[in-house]
Amino acid sequence: MQEKYERQMKKGALDMLVLRLLTEDKKYGYQLIMELREKSGNIFCLKEGTLYPILYRLEEEGLVESRWSEAENKQLPRKYYLMTDKGRQIMCEMYQSWQQIAKGVEQLME
């Protein structure tokens, strides 16, 4: 049962974390999956079926843009995601909200 609740808590942070990774540079889907896993110490281990709907939604909301790369050598073209100015602003607002929520949880759990 713990896994169910853990999944729900993580879900609330995913949009913000994906945006955070895109502040550094453009990235493709699998790259985002691997960085989320590595930088979180295996806390956020997403499957493609979880990540891509997030990326599509963020793109629809104008928070990220996508661009296809050119095929190089034997590498196929990849779809890269980049954060927009609106995405930066919203990510900052999300993080402020997250900090308030975390503070409230800490206060209630003490």
Secondary structure per residue as TSV (DSSP state, phi and psi in degrees):
chain	resnum	aa	ss	phi	psi
A	1	M	-	360.0	-31.7
A	2	Q	H	-58.1	-38.1
A	3	E	H	-59.1	-39.2
A	4	K	H	-59.9	-46.9
A	5	Y	H	-71.6	-37.6
A	6	E	H	-61.9	-42.9
A	7	R	H	-60.8	-41.8
A	8	Q	H	-65.3	-39.9
A	9	M	H	-67.1	-41.7
A	10	K	H	-64.2	-38.5
A	11	K	H	-56.1	-36.2
A	12	G	T	-66.2	-20.4
A	13	A	T	-101.6	-10.5
A	14	L	H	-61.9	-44.5
A	15	D	H	-57.7	-46.7
A	16	M	H	-62.4	-41.9
A	17	L	H	-69.8	-38.4
A	18	V	H	-63.9	-44.3
A	19	L	H	-61.1	-41.1
A	20	R	H	-59.2	-43.6
A	21	L	H	-65.1	-28.9
A	22	L	T	-82.5	-3.7
A	23	T	T	-72.7	-26.0
A	24	E	T	-77.9	-42.7
A	25	D	S	-174.8	168.6
A	26	K	-	-67.1	147.5
A	27	K	E	-145.8	153.2
A	28	Y	E	-99.6	166.4
A	29	G	H	-52.8	-54.1
A	30	Y	H	-61.9	-35.5
A	31	Q	H	-62.0	-42.1
A	32	L	H	-63.4	-42.6
A	33	I	H	-59.2	-46.6
A	34	M	H	-67.5	-40.8
A	35	E	H	-68.1	-39.6
A	36	L	H	-58.3	-44.8
A	37	R	H	-63.8	-51.7
A	38	E	H	-65.6	-48.3
A	39	K	H	-73.0	-18.7
A	40	S	T	-98.4	3.4
A	41	G	T	65.1	40.5
A	42	N	S	68.3	19.2
A	43	I	S	-77.3	-41.0
A	44	F	-	-108.0	92.9
A	45	C	-	-110.5	91.8
A	46	L	-	-92.6	153.8
A	47	K	-	-99.8	161.1
A	48	E	H	-58.0	-36.4
A	49	G	H	-66.4	-15.1
A	50	T	H	-93.9	-43.2
A	51	L	H	-70.0	-47.4
A	52	Y	H	-63.0	-39.3
A	53	P	H	-60.6	-33.6
A	54	I	H	-64.8	-47.9
A	55	L	H	-61.2	-42.6
A	56	Y	H	-63.3	-41.4
A	57	R	H	-66.5	-43.9
A	58	L	H	-62.4	-36.6
A	59	E	H	-68.7	-42.7
A	60	E	H	-61.5	-33.8
A	61	E	T	-83.1	-1.8
A	62	G	T	79.6	17.1
A	63	L	S	-89.9	-23.6
A	64	V	E	-136.5	159.6
A	65	E	E	-122.7	157.2
A	66	S	E	-124.1	149.2
A	67	R	E	-145.0	142.0
A	68	W	E	-87.2	139.8
A	69	S	-	-86.8	164.0
A	70	E	-	-79.4	149.8
A	71	A	-	-71.9	130.9
A	72	E	B	-125.3	135.4
A	73	N	T	49.3	-121.8
A	74	K	T	-98.8	2.3
A	75	Q	B	-80.3	132.1
A	76	L	-	-74.0	158.8
A	77	P	-	-60.2	146.1
A	78	R	-	-122.4	149.6
A	79	K	E	-93.7	116.3
A	80	Y	E	-100.7	146.8
A	81	Y	E	-113.4	138.0
A	82	L	E	-129.5	144.7
A	83	M	E	-81.6	143.1
A	84	T	-	-93.2	171.2
A	85	D	H	-60.8	-40.7
A	86	K	H	-61.9	-38.9
A	87	G	H	-61.7	-40.3
A	88	R	H	-62.1	-44.8
A	89	Q	H	-62.8	-47.9
A	90	I	H	-65.1	-38.5
A	91	M	H	-61.1	-41.8
A	92	C	H	-62.5	-41.8
A	93	E	H	-65.6	-40.5
A	94	M	H	-60.9	-42.8
A	95	Y	H	-66.1	-39.5
A	96	Q	H	-61.2	-43.8
A	97	S	H	-63.1	-42.7
A	98	W	H	-59.7	-42.6
A	99	Q	H	-63.0	-39.9
A	100	Q	H	-66.1	-42.1
A	101	I	H	-63.4	-46.6
A	102	A	H	-61.3	-40.1
A	103	K	H	-64.0	-43.6
A	104	G	H	-63.1	-40.7
A	105	V	H	-63.4	-46.5
A	106	E	H	-58.8	-43.9
A	107	Q	H	-63.0	-40.9
A	108	L	H	-71.3	-32.0
A	109	M	H	-85.0	-13.3
A	110	E	-	-73.0	360.0
